[in-house]
Amino acid sequence: MTPALSVVIVSYRSRGPLARCLESLAACRTALPLQVVVVDNASGDGTLEWLGEGWPWVEVVANRENLGFTRGVNQGFARARADRILMLNPDCEVSAVALTRLIAALDADPGLAAVAPALLDGDGLVARSCGRFPGLWTLLCDHLGLAQRFPGSPLFGRYKYGGRAIESLGRVAWASGAALLVPRAAWERLGGLDERIFMYMEEVDWCRRAAAAGYGVRFVPAARILHLGQQSARQAPGASYLHNLRSRVYYFRKHRGPVAALAAKGILCASLALKWCLTAARRATRPGAVVYRAGFEAVWSASWR
């Protein structure tokens, strides 16, 4: 039987959150025929054995090395059998109600490339998990901390629709890949995630390609999914931070051109230099200063192609 929904999860040393994620999916299986594919990026922590013993209905792709989030997602989508495919982080917990609402929103509009739920944090608050396509101003506000300090400002929080109630949003430019429901037809037309991005910004890039092809993305606030946030990234926080910086430079080069990419490098390097100055002098924050220094080198050497 063809499943109503395929769920693709990329896992890296996240067995604890993954267990809760799979438990939530198991509770949905009585209401929705699901195919669940877990792509493990060489966790090396017993995840593969644990999946084989306790989750026989889960299909597993076992990578011998960490190939990155984008390649993992593409591998999982290649195994999907349903016409609707949910990209889902292992630190998410879902419900049948949320999945049903996402499916209904997707099926109601053939012009959509994706629909996204409201993501709740551990305190039950709705995160700003969607936004406009980034520009140099939003990059500056983000990396100088203005967006975090004034998230509700239409000026400083523009990237994530500052000044607008998150529940009022409908069509958006991009939405988080932590939980993103995609129709197979759009995925096959646009191609998968850009594998030159190891992780971060991959969903923004994909949504921008979708917009260029005439598709839209819809935020569905009535569909709510718990997202504990960046559990895999915390296993290697320094490396994750550097991937984030490189991905931003790559995004600007790809979609805005070399001059914008150079300006983005300048903004990121200025931000990193400031953060390094604020942390290097104090013993308690010196580990962060080391990361910022590495970030400066990563940004300046980031690929332009």
C-alpha positions as CSV (number, residue, x, y, z in Angstrom):
1,M,0.0,0.0,0.0
2,T,1.3,3.5,-0.9
3,P,1.7,5.5,2.3
4,A,-0.2,8.8,2.8
5,L,3.0,10.4,3.9
6,S,6.7,9.6,3.9
7,V,8.8,11.1,6.7
8,V,12.5,11.6,6.2
9,I,14.7,12.1,9.3
10,V,18.5,12.7,9.2
11,S,20.1,11.7,12.5
12,Y,23.6,12.4,13.9
13,R,24.2,11.4,17.5
14,S,20.7,12.3,18.5
15,R,19.3,9.0,19.8
16,G,17.5,10.5,22.8
17,P,15.4,13.0,20.9
18,L,15.0,10.6,18.0
19,A,13.4,8.1,20.4
20,R,10.7,10.7,21.3
21,C,10.3,11.7,17.7
22,L,9.7,8.0,16.6
23,E,7.3,7.5,19.5
24,S,5.2,10.4,18.4
25,L,5.2,9.1,14.8
26,A,4.2,5.6,16.0
27,A,1.2,7.2,17.7
28,C,0.2,8.7,14.3
29,R,0.4,5.4,12.4
30,T,-3.2,4.4,13.4
31,A,-4.6,7.6,11.8
32,L,-2.2,7.9,8.8
33,P,-0.3,5.2,6.8
34,L,3.3,6.4,7.2
35,Q,6.6,5.5,5.7
36,V,9.5,6.6,8.0
37,V,13.1,6.7,6.7
38,V,15.9,7.5,9.1
39,V,19.2,8.4,7.5
40,D,22.0,8.0,10.0
41,N,25.2,10.0,9.4
42,A,27.6,7.7,11.0
43,S,26.6,8.5,14.6
44,G,28.7,5.7,16.0
45,D,26.7,5.7,19.2
46,G,24.7,2.5,18.7
47,T,21.9,4.3,16.9
48,L,21.8,1.7,14.1
49,E,21.6,-1.3,16.4
50,W,19.0,0.4,18.5
51,L,16.8,1.2,15.4
52,G,17.2,-2.4,14.2
53,E,16.1,-3.9,17.5
54,G,13.3,-1.5,18.6
55,W,11.9,0.0,15.4
56,P,11.3,-2.7,12.8
57,W,8.9,-0.5,10.8
58,V,11.5,2.2,10.3
59,E,13.6,2.1,7.1
60,V,17.3,2.9,7.8
61,V,20.0,4.3,5.6
62,A,23.4,3.9,7.2
63,N,26.1,6.2,6.0
64,R,29.7,5.3,6.8
65,E,30.6,8.9,7.3
66,N,28.8,12.1,8.1
67,L,27.8,13.3,4.7
68,G,25.9,16.4,6.0
69,F,22.3,17.3,6.4
70,T,21.6,18.1,2.7
71,R,22.9,14.8,1.3
72,G,21.2,12.9,4.0
73,V,17.8,14.5,3.2
74,N,18.3,13.8,-0.5
75,Q,19.1,10.2,0.3
76,G,15.9,9.9,2.3
77,F,13.8,11.5,-0.3
78,A,15.1,9.1,-2.9
79,R,13.7,6.3,-0.7
80,A,10.3,7.9,-0.2
81,R,7.2,6.3,-1.8
82,A,4.4,8.7,-0.9
83,D,3.4,11.7,-3.0
84,R,3.9,13.9,0.1
85,I,7.2,13.9,1.9
86,L,7.9,15.4,5.3
87,M,11.4,16.6,6.1
88,L,11.7,16.3,9.9
89,N,14.4,16.9,12.4
90,P,15.0,14.2,15.0
91,D,14.3,16.7,17.8
92,C,10.7,17.2,16.7
93,E,7.6,15.6,18.1
94,V,4.5,15.4,16.0
95,S,0.8,14.7,16.3
96,A,-1.7,13.2,13.9
97,V,-3.7,16.4,14.0
98,A,-0.7,18.5,13.0
99,L,0.2,16.1,10.1
100,T,-3.5,16.0,8.9
101,R,-3.7,19.8,8.9
102,L,-0.4,20.1,6.9
103,I,-1.6,17.6,4.4
104,A,-4.9,19.4,4.0
105,A,-3.1,22.7,3.4
106,L,-0.8,21.2,0.8
107,D,-3.5,19.4,-1.1
108,A,-5.7,22.5,-1.2
109,D,-3.2,24.5,-3.3
110,P,-1.4,22.9,-6.2
111,G,0.8,26.0,-6.5
112,L,2.7,25.2,-3.3
113,A,6.2,23.8,-3.0
114,A,5.9,23.3,0.7
115,V,3.9,23.9,3.8
116,A,5.3,24.4,7.3
117,P,3.9,24.1,10.8
118,A,4.2,26.4,13.8
119,L,7.2,25.1,15.7
120,L,6.9,25.2,19.5
121,D,9.9,25.4,21.8
122,G,10.3,23.6,25.1
123,D,8.2,26.3,26.8
124,G,5.4,26.0,24.4
125,L,6.1,29.3,22.6
126,V,5.8,29.6,18.8
127,A,9.2,30.2,17.2
128,R,9.7,32.5,14.3
129,S,10.6,29.7,12.0
130,C,9.9,31.3,8.6
131,G,10.9,34.5,6.9
132,R,11.8,36.7,4.0
133,F,14.7,35.9,1.7
134,P,17.8,37.4,3.3
135,G,19.6,40.6,2.2
136,L,22.6,42.4,3.4
137,W,20.6,44.5,5.8
138,T,19.0,41.5,7.5
139,L,22.4,39.7,7.6
140,L,23.8,42.8,9.4
141,C,20.9,42.9,11.9
142,D,21.2,39.2,12.6
143,H,25.0,39.1,13.2
144,L,25.1,42.4,15.2
145,G,22.4,41.0,17.5
146,L,19.8,43.6,16.5
147,A,17.3,41.0,15.3
148,Q,17.6,39.1,18.5
149,R,17.4,42.2,20.7
150,F,14.4,43.6,18.8
151,P,12.6,40.6,17.2
152,G,9.3,42.5,16.9
153,S,10.8,45.4,15.0
154,P,9.8,45.8,11.4
155,L,13.2,47.3,10.8
156,F,15.6,45.1,12.7
157,G,13.5,41.9,12.7
158,R,12.6,42.1,9.1
159,Y,14.2,38.8,8.2
160,K,11.6,36.9,10.2
161,Y,8.6,39.2,9.7
162,G,9.2,41.4,12.7
163,G,6.2,43.5,13.5
164,R,3.7,40.9,12.4
165,A,2.1,38.3,14.6
166,I,3.5,34.9,13.7
167,E,0.0,33.4,13.8
168,S,-1.2,35.9,11.1
169,L,1.3,34.7,8.5
170,G,0.1,32.7,5.4
171,R,2.3,32.8,2.4
172,V,6.0,33.2,3.3
173,A,9.2,33.3,1.4
174,W,10.9,30.3,3.2
175,A,10.2,28.1,6.2
176,S,12.4,26.0,8.4
177,G,13.5,22.6,7.2
178,A,13.0,21.3,10.8
179,A,9.5,20.3,9.6
180,L,8.7,20.9,6.0
181,L,6.1,19.1,4.0
182,V,6.8,18.9,0.3
183,P,4.9,17.5,-2.7
184,R,6.9,14.9,-4.7
185,A,6.1,16.6,-7.9
186,A,7.7,19.9,-6.8
187,W,10.7,18.1,-5.4
188,E,11.3,16.2,-8.6
189,R,10.9,19.3,-10.7
190,L,13.2,21.5,-8.7
191,G,15.7,18.8,-7.7
192,G,16.8,18.1,-4.1
193,L,18.7,20.2,-1.7
194,D,22.0,21.8,-2.9
195,E,24.6,19.4,-1.7
196,R,27.3,22.0,-1.8
197,I,25.7,23.2,1.4
198,F,26.7,20.9,4.3
199,M,24.0,22.3,6.6
200,Y,22.2,25.6,7.3
201,M,20.5,27.8,4.7
202,E,19.6,24.8,2.6
203,E,15.9,25.2,3.0
204,V,16.1,29.0,2.3
205,D,18.0,28.2,-0.9
206,W,15.5,25.5,-1.9
207,C,12.5,27.8,-1.3
208,R,14.2,30.5,-3.3
209,R,14.5,28.1,-6.2
210,A,10.9,27.2,-5.7
211,A,9.8,30.9,-5.9
212,A,11.8,31.3,-9.1
213,A,9.9,28.5,-10.6
214,G,6.6,30.0,-9.6
215,Y,5.8,28.0,-6.5
216,G,4.8,29.3,-3.1
217,V,5.4,28.3,0.6
218,R,2.6,28.4,3.2
219,F,2.9,28.7,6.9
220,V,0.1,26.8,8.7
221,P,-0.1,28.1,12.3
222,A,-2.9,25.7,13.2
223,A,-0.5,22.7,12.7
224,R,1.8,22.7,15.7
225,I,4.9,20.6,16.2
226,L,7.2,20.6,19.2
227,H,10.8,21.4,18.2
228,L,13.4,21.2,20.9
229,G,16.1,22.8,18.7
230,Q,19.5,21.9,17.3
231,Q,20.1,18.7,19.2
232,S,22.4,17.3,16.5
233,A,24.3,20.6,16.1
234,R,25.1,20.6,19.8
235,Q,27.2,17.5,19.4
236,A,29.7,19.6,17.5
237,P,28.8,23.3,18.2
238,G,32.0,24.8,16.8
239,A,31.8,22.9,13.5
240,S,28.1,23.7,13.2
241,Y,28.8,27.4,13.7
242,L,31.4,27.4,11.0
243,H,29.1,25.5,8.6
244,N,26.5,28.2,9.3
245,L,28.9,31.0,8.4
246,R,30.1,29.3,5.2
247,S,26.5,28.6,4.1
248,R,25.6,32.3,4.3
249,V,28.5,33.3,2.1
250,Y,27.6,30.6,-0.4
251,Y,23.9,31.7,-0.4
252,F,24.8,35.3,-1.2
253,R,27.2,34.3,-4.0
254,K,24.7,32.0,-5.5
255,H,21.6,34.2,-5.4
256,R,23.0,37.8,-5.1
257,G,26.3,37.6,-7.0
258,P,30.0,38.2,-6.2
259,V,29.7,41.8,-5.0
260,A,27.0,40.9,-2.5
261,A,29.0,37.8,-1.4
262,L,32.0,40.0,-0.7
263,A,29.9,42.4,1.3
264,A,28.4,39.5,3.2
265,K,32.0,38.4,4.0
266,G,32.8,41.9,5.3
267,I,29.7,41.9,7.5
268,L,30.4,38.5,9.0
269,C,34.1,39.2,9.5
270,A,33.3,42.5,11.3
271,S,30.8,40.8,13.5
272,L,33.2,38.0,14.3
273,A,36.0,40.5,15.1
274,L,33.7,42.4,17.5
275,K,32.6,39.2,19.2
276,W,36.3,38.1,19.5
277,C,37.2,41.4,21.1
278,L,34.4,41.1,23.6
279,T,35.3,37.5,24.6
280,A,39.1,37.1,24.3
281,A,40.0,39.2,27.3
282,R,37.9,37.2,29.8
283,R,38.9,33.7,30.8
284,A,35.4,32.5,31.1
285,T,34.6,33.3,27.5
286,R,37.9,32.4,25.8
287,P,36.6,29.2,24.3
288,G,34.1,31.3,22.4
289,A,36.9,33.6,21.2
290,V,38.6,30.6,19.7
291,V,35.5,29.7,17.7
292,Y,35.1,33.3,16.5
293,R,38.7,33.4,15.3
294,A,38.1,30.1,13.4
295,G,34.9,31.7,12.0
296,F,36.9,34.6,10.6
297,E,39.1,32.2,8.7
298,A,36.1,30.1,7.6
299,V,34.2,33.1,6.2
300,W,37.2,34.6,4.3
301,S,38.1,31.2,2.8
302,A,34.4,30.2,2.0
303,S,33.8,28.9,-1.5
304,W,32.6,31.4,-4.1
305,R,31.2,28.7,-6.3
